[in-house]
């Protein structure tokens, strides 16, 4: 028996706080993908609580800075904004004005850093799950089901983060109008 749906969600939420950094460390070979997989595939939350804190201790501030500096170039705040624009008609008007307004100068007023970093981490957590999925294509059904649970949890976290991003956009409009 593996982790239940709530445990899977809660564990992935904790992982997601360091998603970009963990992905970076895997890419750099400082952490093996098997280490990540080993934690995610524990049979109980008690087993996870024994190994997860030691895993997180491997991450230092320098790793976080390096990961953010690398991945902020690949997925900018503007990219984050247009990720919403492409998926939600409510913000479709931003497509129309992107040629007129230089969003690069306004983007820091629109999207708060913590919301952006949550979306950035979620993006790389998803890529990490994809890597794990690709490495386990010929695995047992229970493993496939566990990966499916994590992908569902990831989707839920992504949706929550997108809502926070939408709130940032809406609050920017409110602040601009009420000045």
N, C-alpha and C positions, 0 to 999 in steps of 0.2 A: 504494500500500500504506500502510495506517495503522499505528497502534500495535498491538502484540500484546496479548493478554489480560493478561499480567503487567505490561507497561508501563502499560496503562490503569488497572489496579488501583493500582499504585504512584503514578501521577500523581494519581489521585483521592484517594488517602490523604493526599497532601501538600495538595491543595486542601481536603480535609475539615478540616484543622487550622484553617483560616480560613473555614469554610463560612458561618457566620452573618455574619461581617464582610464577606465578598465579596457575599453576598446583600444585606446592608444597603447597601453601596456602590453596587450596581447599582440598588437601589430609590431611593437618594438621587440617582442620576444622576452620581455621582463616577467610576464605572467603567461603561463601556458593556458590555452583554451580548455584543456582537460581540467585545470584547477577550477575554472569558472563552471564548467559542466558538472564537475563533482559536487559543487555546492548546490547548484540548482536542482540536481537530481537526488538529493538526500531524501530519505524515506519519511522523516518526521521533522517537525520544526525544532524539536529538542536537538537533533543532530546538527541542524543548520546553526542553531545558536552556539554550538560548541566550536564550529570552524569559521563562521562568518566574521566574527570580530578580528580574528587573526589574519584573515584575508584582507580586510579593510585596512589593517595596520601596515600592510605592505605599500599602501598609497601614501605618498607624502605631498606636501604643498607644491614642490617643484614639479612633480608629475602632473598635478592638476593644472598648473600654469602652462606647462609644455603642451598638454593635450588641448587646452582652450586656445592657446595661441595658434596651434596647427588647425584645429577644426573650425575656429571662428573665421578663418580664411575660406574654408570650403563651404560653410553654411553660415552666411552672414545674417545680421538682423533683418536686412532687406529680404533675403531669401526666406527667412522665417515668416515675415509679413506676407509675402506673395504665396507662401504655402497656404495661408488662410484665404487669401484673395481668390485663388484658383478653386477652392472647395466650397466657398460660401457666397452666394449671390448677394447677400447683404453688403459685402465689402467689394463688390465688383466695380464700383465707381473708382476705386483706387487704381485699377488697370487703366482707366481712361485718363487719369491725371499723372501717371508716372512719367510721361514724357515732358510734362509741363513743370511739375514740382520736383525739386531735387530731394528725394526722400532720404538720401544719405545724410543730409544735415538735420532733418527732423526726426529720423528714426530713433534716436536716443531719447527723445521726448515722448515718443509714442510707445516704445517697448522698453519696459524696465529690465535691467540686467538679470535679476533673479528669474523672471519669467522666460527670458531668452535662454538662459542657461538650462532651465528645466526642459525646454523644447529641444535644445542642442543635445542634452544628455539622453532624452527619450529617443531622438533620432539614432544615436550611436548604440543605445541599448537594443534597439530594433535590429541594427546591423549585426550586433553581437549574437542575437538570437538567430538571425539568418545563418551566420557562420556555424553555430552549434547545430542547427537544423541540417545544413549541408554535410556536416561531418557524421551525422547520424541517419543518413538516408536508408541504410540497410539494417536498422536496429529493430528491436522488438516493438510490438504494438504499444506496450505500456510506455516506452520511451517516446514514441510518436505522440501518444496522448498527453504526456507531460509537456512536450514542446508546444502542443496545441494549447494547453492551459496557459503557458507562459505567453504565447502570442496573443491570446485573448486578454490576459492581464495587461500586456503592453498596449493593446488597442484602447483599453479603458484608461490607462495612464495618459496616453497620447491625447485622447479626447478631453480629459481633464485639463491638460496643459494647453490645448487649443482654446478651451473656454477662458482660461486665464489670459491668454493672448488677446482674445476678442474683447475681454474686459479692459485690457490696456488700451486697445484702439478706441473703444467707446469712451473711456475716461479721458483720453486725449481730446476727443471731440468736445466733450463736456467742458473740460478746462479751457479749451480754445474759445468756445462760444461764450462762456461766462466771465471771461477776462474783462 
